[in-house]
């Protein structure tokens, strides 16, 4: 059974930082592209950052470029999202996403990140 378990969400003031983690189990982690998405109330789910493979292609959403960093540790089956210079508009539920470059896609349950003024 595949599981993606996010952690690290919380409440911070604007300008602060959070570091999200997603631990994967039940899959061949190194063979998956790992990404972070987010969904704010009343808005569509959007890509935050994607990392195709360790030391591979990285993609960031326009709203987070220069502030967020994605990385992964294949030995620990973990993908991270370092979020700096947070803004109230970054408030959302953050989801971990795994894709095997084929038909298999998995989502985590999400972790809430809230940025206050």
N, C-alpha and C positions, 0 to 999 in steps of 0.2 A: 504494500500500500504506500503510495507516494504521499508525503507530507511536506509542506513548506510552513515553517513556524517563524513568524516575525516577532521581534521584540525591539525595545529601545524607544518607543514612542513616549510622549509625555507633554507637559506644558512648559513653555519657555517664553521669555520676553522677546520682543523684536530685537534683532541683532545677535541673539544667542545661537546656540548650536545643539543639534541632536545627532546621534549616530544610531542608525537602524541596523539590525542584523536579521538575516533570514537563514535558518538552518534547514537544509533539505535532507530528506531520508527516503529510501525506497527507490532511488533512481541512480543512474550512472552520472554523477554530477558533472564530471568534466566534459561530458558530451552534450551539455545543455547550454543554450544561451540564457543568461539570467538578467532579469530586468526589474526595475521598480516602476510602478504606476501609482497614481493617486487619484482620489475622487473627493471633491469638495461638495458640500450640500448644494443640491440643485444644479450641479455641473456634471459633464460627462467625465468618465475615467480617461486620464491622459498619461502618456509616457513621461516619466521623469528622467530615467537613465537606463541604458541597456548596455550590457557587456557580452559580446558574442562568445569569446573564450578568454581564458587567462592570457594576458598580454595581447589581446585581440582588439577588434574594432569596438569603439565606444561611441555611443550616441547619447546626447543630452537634449532634453526639452529646452526650448528657447528661454523659458521663464527661469530656469535654474542654472544656465551656463555661467561658469565662473564662481558659483557659490556651492554647488553640490559636487561630490565625487563618489563614483561607484568603484568598488573593487571586489575581488573574490579571492577566496582561499580554497583551492580545490582539495587540499589535504584535510580541511575541516568541513567540507561540504557547505560552505557558508559564503553568502554574498552580503556586502555591507553598503550602506549609503551614508556618507558623511555630509551633513547639511549644516552649512555655515551662513552667517548673515541672514538669518531667517526673518521673514516678513509675515505679517498677518495673512496675506494672500496664500502663504504656504500651508495654512491650516487645512487638513484633509485626513482622510484615511489612506494610509500608504500600504500598498499590496506588493508582495513578492510574486514574480512570474517566472516560470521556467518553460522553455520551448526546446524541443529536440531537433529543430530544423526540419521536422516532418509533421506528422499529424498530432503529436502529443503536446498538450499545453496543460500546465497546472498553475493554480493560484493558491496563495496563502489566504488566511482568514482576515488579514489586515491589522494594522496597528495605528492608533490615532495619534496624530501630531497636531498640537494646538499652539499657535503663536499669538500671544497677547500684545496689545499696544505698549 
